[in-house]
Amino acid sequence: MLALANQLASRAARLLAAVHEPALWSISAGRKVVGTLVCEAGHWRLAWFAGVDPRLANYAGPLDGDVEALAATLSARLGAPVELHSLSV
């Protein structure tokens, strides 16, 4: 139970911090980096690299700071694991 509480607190802290500070994630599918997720001044945007699978490139859903949910959604669209890795800005 304590582990779950710590996980939720950590996730909430990341979400709140991302609203005020620039943040950058790489998006990987398989062994390839296929795009980025950027947050600046509370505005989120996806950028895809050339050759990315159209199932990912056509994603027009919400970008609300829930990186884990976005990874799960993109994984479901692709039918394969998609991972987001936080990078230092």
N, CA, C and O atoms as a MOPAC input file, in Angstrom:
PM7 MOZYME 1SCF
protein

 N      0.82200 1    -1.19300 1     0.00000 1
 C      0.00000 1     0.00000 1     0.00000 1
 C      0.86900 1     1.26100 1     0.00000 1
 O      0.57000 1     2.23800 1    -0.68600 1
 N      1.94900 1     1.21700 1     0.78400 1
 C      2.85200 1     2.36500 1     0.83900 1
 C      3.53300 1     2.57600 1    -0.50600 1
 O      3.73000 1     3.71200 1    -0.93600 1
 N      3.89200 1     1.48500 1    -1.16600 1
 C      4.53000 1     1.59900 1    -2.47600 1
 C      3.59800 1     2.27500 1    -3.48300 1
 O      4.03700 1     3.10800 1    -4.27600 1
 N      2.32600 1     1.92000 1    -3.44900 1
 C      1.35800 1     2.54100 1    -4.34500 1
 C      1.22700 1     4.02800 1    -4.04400 1
 O      1.16800 1     4.84200 1    -4.96500 1
 N      1.18200 1     4.39000 1    -2.77000 1
 C      1.08200 1     5.79700 1    -2.38500 1
 C      2.30800 1     6.57800 1    -2.85600 1
 O      2.17900 1     7.70400 1    -3.33700 1
 N      3.49400 1     5.98700 1    -2.72000 1
 C      4.71500 1     6.64600 1    -3.18200 1
 C      4.70600 1     6.82500 1    -4.68900 1
 O      5.12700 1     7.86000 1    -5.20600 1
 N      4.22200 1     5.80600 1    -5.39100 1
 C      4.15200 1     5.87300 1    -6.84600 1
 C      3.20200 1     6.98500 1    -7.28800 1
 O      3.51500 1     7.74500 1    -8.20500 1
 N      2.05000 1     7.07800 1    -6.63900 1
 C      1.08500 1     8.12300 1    -6.98800 1
 C      1.63100 1     9.51500 1    -6.67500 1
 O      1.43600 1    10.44900 1    -7.45400 1
 N      2.31000 1     9.65500 1    -5.54100 1
 C      2.88500 1    10.94900 1    -5.17000 1
 C      3.97700 1    11.35600 1    -6.15200 1
 O      4.07200 1    12.52300 1    -6.53400 1
 N      4.79100 1    10.40100 1    -6.55500 1
 C      5.85000 1    10.67600 1    -7.52000 1
 C      5.27000 1    11.10500 1    -8.86300 1
 O      5.75800 1    12.04400 1    -9.49200 1
 N      4.23100 1    10.41000 1    -9.28900 1
 C      3.58100 1    10.72800 1   -10.56100 1
 C      2.95200 1    12.12700 1   -10.50800 1
 O      3.06700 1    12.89500 1   -11.46300 1
 N      2.30300 1    12.45000 1    -9.41800 1
 C      1.68600 1    13.77600 1    -9.27400 1
 C      2.74800 1    14.87300 1    -9.28700 1
 O      2.54700 1    15.93100 1    -9.88300 1
 N      3.86000 1    14.62100 1    -8.63700 1
 C      4.94600 1    15.60900 1    -8.61600 1
 C      5.49300 1    15.85000 1   -10.01500 1
 O      5.76600 1    16.99000 1   -10.39000 1
 N      5.65500 1    14.77700 1   -10.79000 1
 C      6.14300 1    14.92300 1   -12.17100 1
 C      5.15400 1    15.72300 1   -13.00600 1
 O      5.55200 1    16.57800 1   -13.79700 1
 N      3.87700 1    15.44900 1   -12.83300 1
 C      2.86300 1    16.16800 1   -13.60400 1
 C      2.86500 1    17.65500 1   -13.27400 1
 O      2.78200 1    18.49400 1   -14.17100 1
 N      2.95800 1    17.98300 1   -11.99200 1
 C      2.95400 1    19.38300 1   -11.57500 1
 C      4.21900 1    20.09500 1   -12.01200 1
 O      4.16400 1    21.25000 1   -12.43400 1
 N      5.34300 1    19.43400 1   -11.91800 1
 C      6.60300 1    20.05000 1   -12.32900 1
 C      6.61400 1    20.31400 1   -13.82400 1
 O      7.15100 1    21.32800 1   -14.27000 1
 N      6.03900 1    19.43000 1   -14.58800 1
 C      6.04900 1    19.56200 1   -16.04600 1
 C      5.25700 1    20.77200 1   -16.51500 1
 O      5.51800 1    21.29500 1   -17.59900 1
 N      4.30500 1    21.22100 1   -15.73000 1
 C      3.48300 1    22.36400 1   -16.12600 1
 C      4.30500 1    23.63900 1   -16.11600 1
 O      4.05200 1    24.53500 1   -16.92100 1
 N      5.28900 1    23.74300 1   -15.22400 1
 C      6.02600 1    24.98600 1   -15.04500 1
 C      7.40600 1    24.98300 1   -15.67400 1
 O      7.96100 1    26.05400 1   -15.91900 1
 N      7.97100 1    23.83700 1   -15.94000 1
 C      9.31100 1    23.75600 1   -16.49600 1
 C      9.27300 1    23.05000 1   -17.83900 1
 O      8.43900 1    22.17100 1   -18.05900 1
 N     10.17400 1    23.43200 1   -18.74200 1
 C     10.24000 1    22.70700 1   -20.00900 1
 C     10.59000 1    21.24100 1   -19.76000 1
 O     11.37600 1    20.92500 1   -18.86700 1
 N     10.01200 1    20.36800 1   -20.53900 1
 C     10.27400 1    18.93600 1   -20.37800 1
 C     10.33500 1    18.29300 1   -21.75100 1
 O      9.67500 1    18.74100 1   -22.68900 1
 N     11.13600 1    17.23800 1   -21.86300 1
 C     11.34400 1    16.56300 1   -23.12800 1
 C     11.41800 1    15.06200 1   -22.90300 1
 O     12.09600 1    14.60100 1   -21.98400 1
 N     10.72100 1    14.29500 1   -23.74200 1
 C     10.76800 1    12.83600 1   -23.71000 1
 C     11.07600 1    12.34100 1   -25.10600 1
 O     10.62000 1    12.91700 1   -26.09400 1
 N     11.85400 1    11.26900 1   -25.18700 1
 C     11.98900 1    10.55500 1   -26.46400 1
 C     10.90200 1     9.48500 1   -26.49900 1
 O     10.50300 1     8.95500 1   -25.46200 1
 N     10.43300 1     9.17700 1   -27.69800 1
 C      9.41400 1     8.15100 1   -27.87300 1
 C     10.04700 1     7.02500 1   -28.68300 1
 O     10.51500 1     7.23600 1   -29.80100 1
 N     10.05300 1     5.82400 1   -28.10300 1
 C     10.68300 1     4.67300 1   -28.74500 1
 C      9.65300 1     3.59900 1   -29.03200 1
 O      8.73600 1     3.35600 1   -28.24700 1
 N      9.83000 1     2.96600 1   -30.17800 1
 C      9.02500 1     1.80300 1   -30.55300 1
 C     10.01100 1     0.76300 1   -31.05900 1
 O     10.74400 1     1.00300 1   -32.01900 1
 N     10.02400 1    -0.37700 1   -30.41500 1
 C     11.03400 1    -1.36800 1   -30.75400 1
 C     12.39300 1    -0.84200 1   -30.32100 1
 O     12.56300 1    -0.40600 1   -29.18300 1
 N     13.33200 1    -0.88300 1   -31.20600 1
 C     14.67600 1    -0.39300 1   -30.88600 1
 C     14.94100 1     0.96900 1   -31.51000 1
 O     16.09000 1     1.40600 1   -31.57700 1
 N     13.89600 1     1.64200 1   -31.96700 1
 C     14.02000 1     2.89900 1   -32.68700 1
 C     13.38900 1     4.05800 1   -31.93500 1
 O     12.30400 1     3.92300 1   -31.37100 1
 N     14.06700 1     5.19300 1   -31.92900 1
 C     13.45100 1     6.42600 1   -31.43800 1
 C     12.65600 1     6.98800 1   -32.60200 1
 O     13.20400 1     7.25500 1   -33.67100 1
 N     11.34800 1     7.16700 1   -32.38400 1
 C     10.45600 1     7.55300 1   -33.47700 1
 C      9.88500 1     8.96500 1   -33.34500 1
 O      9.25500 1     9.47400 1   -34.27300 1
 N     10.10800 1     9.59800 1   -32.18200 1
 C      9.57000 1    10.93700 1   -32.00800 1
 C      9.90600 1    11.51200 1   -30.65500 1
 O     10.66800 1    10.93400 1   -29.88100 1
 N      9.31700 1    12.67300 1   -30.38300 1
 C      9.51600 1    13.35300 1   -29.10700 1
 C      8.19400 1    13.90500 1   -28.58600 1
 O      7.25900 1    14.16600 1   -29.34200 1
 N      8.15400 1    14.06900 1   -27.28200 1
 C      7.06200 1    14.76300 1   -26.59900 1
 C      7.70400 1    15.92700 1   -25.87500 1
 O      8.67300 1    15.74600 1   -25.13800 1
 N      7.16800 1    17.12900 1   -26.07800 1
 C      7.72800 1    18.33700 1   -25.48800 1
 C      6.63800 1    19.06900 1   -24.72200 1
 O      5.49200 1    19.14600 1   -25.16400 1
 N      7.01700 1    19.60500 1   -23.56200 1
 C      6.11500 1    20.48300 1   -22.81700 1
 C      6.85700 1    21.77900 1   -22.52100 1
 O      7.91800 1    21.77900 1   -21.89600 1
 N      6.27600 1    22.88400 1   -22.98300 1
 C      6.81400 1    24.20600 1   -22.70800 1
 C      5.68000 1    25.11600 1   -22.28600 1
 O      4.67100 1    25.23500 1   -22.98200 1
 N      5.85100 1    25.75400 1   -21.14500 1
 C      4.84600 1    26.68700 1   -20.62200 1
 C      3.45500 1    26.05900 1   -20.57000 1
 O      2.45500 1    26.72900 1   -20.82800 1
 N      3.39900 1    24.78100 1   -20.23800 1
 C      2.12300 1    24.09600 1   -20.10000 1
 C      1.52000 1    23.61500 1   -21.40600 1
 O      0.43300 1    23.03800 1   -21.39900 1
 N      2.19200 1    23.83600 1   -22.52700 1
 C      1.70200 1    23.39700 1   -23.83800 1
 C      2.46100 1    22.14700 1   -24.25900 1
 O      3.69100 1    22.13600 1   -24.30600 1
 N      1.70900 1    21.09600 1   -24.56500 1
 C      2.27700 1    19.80300 1   -24.93100 1
 C      2.20100 1    19.61400 1   -26.43500 1
 O      1.21700 1    19.99900 1   -27.06500 1
 N      3.25500 1    19.01300 1   -27.01900 1
 C      3.20900 1    18.70100 1   -28.45000 1
 C      4.05100 1    17.46400 1   -28.75700 1
 O      5.06800 1    17.19400 1   -28.11700 1
 N      3.59700 1    16.74600 1   -29.73500 1
 C      4.30500 1    15.57200 1   -30.24900 1
 C      4.99500 1    15.95800 1   -31.55000 1
 O      4.46500 1    16.74100 1   -32.33900 1
 N      6.17200 1    15.40500 1   -31.76200 1
 C      6.86800 1    15.55600 1   -33.03800 1
 C      7.33500 1    14.16600 1   -33.44500 1
 O      7.91500 1    13.43300 1   -32.64400 1
 N      7.07700 1    13.81700 1   -34.69000 1
 C      7.43300 1    12.48500 1   -35.18300 1
 C      8.55600 1    12.59200 1   -36.19200 1
 O      8.61700 1    13.54500 1   -36.96800 1
 N      9.45000 1    11.60800 1   -36.17900 1
 C     10.55100 1    11.56500 1   -37.12600 1
 C     10.08300 1    10.91700 1   -38.43000 1
 O      9.07900 1    10.20500 1   -38.46300 1
 N     10.82600 1    11.17700 1   -39.49000 1
 C     10.50400 1    10.61600 1   -40.80100 1
 C     10.44900 1     9.09400 1   -40.72400 1
 O     11.29100 1     8.45900 1   -40.09000 1
 N      9.45500 1     8.52800 1   -41.37300 1
 C      9.32900 1     7.07700 1   -41.43400 1
 C      8.57900 1     6.44900 1   -40.28100 1
 O      8.47400 1     5.22500 1   -40.20700 1
 N      8.05000 1     7.27100 1   -39.36900 1
 C      7.30200 1     6.71700 1   -38.23700 1
 C      6.03500 1     6.02600 1   -38.74200 1
 O      5.45400 1     6.43300 1   -39.74800 1
 N      5.62600 1     5.00200 1   -38.04800 1
 C      4.40400 1     4.27700 1   -38.40300 1
 C      3.22100 1     5.24700 1   -38.38300 1
 O      3.06600 1     5.99900 1   -37.42100 1
 N      2.38500 1     5.24500 1   -39.42000 1
 C      1.23900 1     6.15800 1   -39.48600 1
 C      0.26700 1     6.00300 1   -38.31500 1
 O     -0.42900 1     6.95400 1   -37.96100 1
 N      0.21500 1     4.81700 1   -37.71500 1
 C     -0.68200 1     4.64100 1   -36.55900 1
 C     -0.25300 1     5.53400 1   -35.40400 1
 O     -1.08700 1     5.93800 1   -34.59400 1
 N      1.03400 1     5.84600 1   -35.31900 1
 C      1.50800 1     6.78200 1   -34.29500 1
 C      1.37500 1     8.21400 1   -34.78900 1
 O      0.87400 1     9.07900 1   -34.07000 1
 N      1.82100 1     8.46500 1   -36.00900 1
 C      1.81600 1     9.83000 1   -36.55300 1
 C      0.42000 1    10.43000 1   -36.60700 1
 O      0.26600 1    11.64600 1   -36.49600 1
 N     -0.59600 1     9.59500 1   -36.77700 1
 C     -1.97200 1    10.09200 1   -36.87900 1
 C     -2.66000 1    10.28400 1   -35.53300 1
 O     -3.83900 1    10.63500 1   -35.48700 1
 N     -1.93700 1    10.05900 1   -34.43300 1
 C     -2.54700 1    10.22900 1   -33.10900 1
 C     -2.89600 1    11.70300 1   -32.90700 1
 O     -2.03800 1    12.57800 1   -33.02300 1
 N     -4.15300 1    11.96000 1   -32.60600 1
 C     -4.61800 1    13.32700 1   -32.38700 1
 C     -5.34000 1    13.45000 1   -31.05200 1
 O     -6.11200 1    14.38300 1   -30.83300 1
 N     -5.08100 1    12.50300 1   -30.17000 1
 C     -5.76700 1    12.47100 1   -28.88000 1
 C     -5.22700 1    13.49200 1   -27.90700 1
 O     -4.41500 1    14.34400 1   -28.26900 1
 N     -5.67400 1    13.40400 1   -26.68800 1
 C     -5.27800 1    14.40300 1   -25.69100 1
 C     -3.80400 1    14.28100 1   -25.30500 1
 O     -3.24000 1    13.18800 1   -25.24900 1
 N     -3.21000 1    15.43200 1   -25.04200 1
 C     -1.87200 1    15.52900 1   -24.46700 1
 C     -2.02400 1    16.33900 1   -23.19300 1
 O     -2.06500 1    17.56900 1   -23.22500 1
 N     -2.10600 1    15.64000 1   -22.07700 1
 C     -2.42800 1    16.32600 1   -20.82500 1
 C     -1.37900 1    16.15200 1   -19.73900 1
 O     -1.62800 1    16.50000 1   -18.58500 1
 N     -0.22000 1    15.62300 1   -20.08100 1
 C      0.83400 1    15.45200 1   -19.09400 1
 C      0.89200 1    14.08200 1   -18.48000 1
 O      1.80800 1    13.80500 1   -17.70600 1
 N     -0.03400 1    13.22000 1   -18.78500 1
 C     -0.00700 1    11.85700 1   -18.25100 1
 C      0.80400 1    10.99300 1   -19.21400 1
 O      0.25800 1    10.35900 1   -20.11600 1
 N      2.11600 1    10.98500 1   -19.00100 1
 C      3.04300 1    10.32000 1   -19.91400 1
 C      2.80600 1     8.80900 1   -19.94600 1
 O      2.87700 1     8.19300 1   -21.00900 1
 N      2.52600 1     8.21400 1   -18.79200 1
 C      2.28400 1     6.77200 1   -18.74400 1
 C      1.03500 1     6.39100 1   -19.54900 1
 O      1.02600 1     5.38700 1   -20.26100 1
 N     -0.00900 1     7.20200 1   -19.42700 1
 C     -1.24000 1     6.93500 1   -20.18500 1
 C     -1.00100 1     7.12400 1   -21.67800 1
 O     -1.54000 1     6.37300 1   -22.48900 1
 N     -0.20200 1     8.11500 1   -22.04800 1
 C      0.11000 1     8.32400 1   -23.45700 1
 C      0.87900 1     7.12600 1   -24.00900 1
 O      0.58500 1     6.65800 1   -25.10900 1
 N      1.84900 1     6.63200 1   -23.26700 1
 C      2.60400 1     5.45200 1   -23.71000 1
 C      1.67500 1     4.26000 1   -23.90400 1
 O      1.80500 1     3.52400 1   -24.88300 1
 N      0.74400 1     4.06400 1   -22.98100 1
 C     -0.20500 1     2.95100 1   -23.09800 1
 C     -1.11200 1     3.12900 1   -24.31900 1
 O     -1.38600 1     2.16400 1   -25.03200 1
 N     -1.56800 1     4.33100 1   -24.55500 1
 C     -2.43100 1     4.60800 1   -25.70000 1
 C     -1.69000 1     4.37800 1   -27.01600 1
 O     -2.22000 1     3.75700 1   -27.93700 1
 N     -0.45800 1     4.88700 1   -27.09300 1
 C      0.32200 1     4.70700 1   -28.31800 1
 C      0.66400 1     3.23300 1   -28.53100 1
 O      0.67600 1     2.76200 1   -29.66800 1
 N      0.93800 1     2.50700 1   -27.45800 1
 C      1.21100 1     1.06700 1   -27.55600 1
 C     -0.00100 1     0.33400 1   -28.10900 1
 O      0.13300 1    -0.55000 1   -28.95600 1
 N     -1.18300 1     0.70300 1   -27.62900 1
 C     -2.41300 1     0.06100 1   -28.11100 1
 C     -2.63400 1     0.35900 1   -29.59900 1
 O     -3.04600 1    -0.52200 1   -30.35400 1
 N     -2.36100 1     1.59500 1   -30.01900 1
 C     -2.52300 1     1.95900 1   -31.43600 1
 C     -1.56300 1     1.18100 1   -32.32200 1
 O     -1.92700 1     0.72500 1   -33.40600 1
 N     -0.32300 1     1.03500 1   -31.84100 1
 C      0.71100 1     0.37800 1   -32.63500 1
 C      0.62300 1    -1.14500 1   -32.56800 1
 O      1.01800 1    -1.84100 1   -33.50300 1
 N      0.10400 1    -1.65000 1   -31.45500 1
 C      0.05900 1    -3.09000 1   -31.26200 1
 C      1.41100 1    -3.62900 1   -30.81900 1
 O      1.69400 1    -4.81800 1   -30.96600 1
 N      2.23800 1    -2.75200 1   -30.27900 1
 C      3.57300 1    -3.11500 1   -29.78800 1
 C      3.95800 1    -2.09100 1   -28.72800 1
 O      3.41000 1    -0.98800 1   -28.70900 1
 N      4.88200 1    -2.43400 1   -27.85700 1
 C      5.25900 1    -1.50200 1   -26.79500 1
 C      5.84100 1    -0.18700 1   -27.33000 1
 O      6.67400 1    -0.17400 1   -28.23700 1
 N      5.38200 1     0.89400 1   -26.74500 1
 C      5.93000 1     2.23400 1   -27.00600 1
 C      6.37700 1     2.76300 1   -25.65800 1
 O      5.62600 1     2.69800 1   -24.68400 1
 N      7.59000 1     3.28500 1   -25.59200 1
 C      8.13100 1     3.79400 1   -24.33600 1
 C      8.49500 1     5.26600 1   -24.48100 1
 O      8.97000 1     5.70600 1   -25.52700 1
 N      8.26200 1     6.01200 1   -23.41300 1
 C      8.67400 1     7.41200 1   -23.35700 1
 C      9.74500 1     7.52000 1   -22.28400 1
 O      9.57800 1     7.04000 1   -21.16300 1
 N     10.86100 1     8.17000 1   -22.65500 1
 C     11.99000 1     8.32700 1   -21.73900 1
 C     12.24900 1     9.81200 1   -21.51700 1
 O     12.45400 1    10.56800 1   -22.46700 1
 N     12.23600 1    10.21600 1   -20.25800 1
 C     12.48400 1    11.60100 1   -19.91300 1
 C     13.94300 1    11.96400 1   -20.20300 1
 O     14.85700 1    11.20700 1   -19.87600 1
 N     14.14600 1    13.11900 1   -20.81200 1
 C     15.48300 1    13.61000 1   -21.13000 1
 C     15.71000 1    14.92400 1   -20.40600 1
 O     14.75800 1    15.66100 1   -20.14900 1
 N     16.94900 1    15.22800 1   -20.07500 1
 C     17.21200 1    16.51200 1   -19.42500 1
 C     17.19800 1    17.63900 1   -20.46100 1
 O     17.64300 1    17.48400 1   -21.59800 1
 N     16.67400 1    18.76400 1   -20.02000 1
 C     16.51900 1    19.90800 1   -20.91000 1
 C     17.55700 1    20.92900 1   -20.55500 1
 O     17.62000 1    21.98800 1   -21.17800 1

